[in-house]
Structure formats: structure tokens, C-alpha cells
Amino acid sequence: MAKKPEELSAERLAKAQRQRLAAEAGAQAIAEVERDAIAVRKNMVRLRALREARDAEAAAQAGAAPAGAASVAAKRTKRVKRIVR
């Protein structure tokens, strides 16, 4: 004998409840990921602006520096002597 559509078993109700909760949790997770992505993009824009300002200031200072300051002495490194036998 077939059950009427309005007669739902406890198992079917539980399954529908689990599916509804899973769908809600999934929607919340997607929203959280999107919020995090927006925050990351905003931070990237902020950091890019800071970097460009720093680079522009460094370029302005390098252009205004005297010619003698442009030649920097080479860093000395210690050489390791090898003993050949």
C-alpha cells in the first residue's frame, strides 16, 4: 500500500531537516569566504598604495642625492684559502 504524500515518516523529516541545515551552513560558509576575499583585496590595495608611495619617495630621494653618493663601495667578503695537495 502506498503512503499519501502528506504522510511523512520520521526518517524523511530528519533527512529533510539535515539537508536544510546543510544548505544553510553552506550558504553561510560561502558568504564568509566572500567577505574574507573582499577584505584581502582591500588590504592588497592598501599595501600597494603604501608600496608605491614608498617607491616614489625613494626614487625622489635617489634623484636628489649627490653624484658621489651613488657609488657605493663594494662589500668585502672573506675568501677561504684552499690547500691543494
C-alpha contacts under 8 A as a table, 3 or more apart, distances in Angstrom:
res1	aa1	res2	aa2	distance
3	K	7	E	6.54
4	K	7	E	5.43
5	P	8	L	7.08
8	L	12	R	6.21
8	L	13	L	6.58
9	S	12	R	5.29
9	S	13	L	6.31
10	A	13	L	5.06
10	A	14	A	6.08
11	E	14	A	5.10
11	E	15	K	6.11
12	R	15	K	5.02
12	R	16	A	6.08
13	L	16	A	5.11
13	L	17	Q	6.11
14	A	17	Q	5.01
14	A	18	R	6.17
15	K	18	R	5.10
15	K	19	Q	6.18
16	A	19	Q	5.10
16	A	20	R	6.12
17	Q	20	R	5.09
17	Q	21	L	6.19
18	R	21	L	5.15
18	R	22	A	6.04
19	Q	22	A	5.03
19	Q	23	A	6.09
20	R	23	A	5.13
20	R	24	E	6.26
21	L	24	E	5.09
21	L	25	A	6.10
22	A	25	A	5.07
22	A	26	G	6.03
23	A	26	G	5.06
23	A	27	A	6.19
24	E	27	A	5.13
24	E	28	Q	6.23
25	A	28	Q	5.08
25	A	29	A	6.11
26	G	29	A	5.03
26	G	30	I	6.18
27	A	30	I	5.18
27	A	31	A	6.20
28	Q	31	A	5.09
28	Q	32	E	6.15
29	A	32	E	5.06
29	A	33	V	6.21
30	I	33	V	5.14
30	I	34	E	6.22
31	A	34	E	5.12
31	A	35	R	6.19
32	E	35	R	5.06
32	E	36	D	6.17
33	V	36	D	5.08
33	V	37	A	6.13
34	E	37	A	5.04
34	E	38	I	6.23
35	R	38	I	5.16
35	R	39	A	6.28
36	D	39	A	5.05
36	D	40	V	6.18
37	A	40	V	5.07
37	A	41	R	6.22
38	I	41	R	5.16
38	I	42	K	6.21
39	A	42	K	5.13
39	A	43	N	6.18
40	V	43	N	5.09
40	V	44	M	6.13
41	R	44	M	5.00
41	R	45	V	6.26
42	K	45	V	5.18
42	K	46	R	6.28
43	N	46	R	5.02
43	N	47	L	6.08
44	M	47	L	5.13
44	M	48	R	5.96
45	V	48	R	5.09
45	V	49	A	6.22
46	R	49	A	5.25
46	R	50	L	6.35
47	L	50	L	5.02
47	L	51	R	6.08
48	R	51	R	5.05
48	R	52	E	6.07
49	A	52	E	5.17
49	A	53	A	6.13
50	L	53	A	5.14
50	L	54	R	6.12
51	R	54	R	5.04
51	R	55	D	6.05
52	E	55	D	5.05
52	E	56	A	6.01
53	A	56	A	5.10
53	A	57	E	6.14
54	R	57	E	5.14
54	R	58	A	6.15
55	D	58	A	5.02
55	D	59	A	6.05
56	A	59	A	5.06
56	A	60	A	6.12
57	E	60	A	5.05
57	E	61	Q	6.17
58	A	61	Q	5.09
58	A	62	A	6.02
59	A	62	A	5.01
59	A	63	G	6.08
60	A	63	G	5.16
60	A	64	A	6.29
61	Q	64	A	5.11
61	Q	65	A	6.10
62	A	65	A	5.20
65	A	69	A	6.64
65	A	70	A	7.49
66	P	69	A	5.61
66	P	70	A	7.10
67	A	70	A	5.41
67	A	71	S	7.61
68	G	71	S	6.03
69	A	72	V	6.78
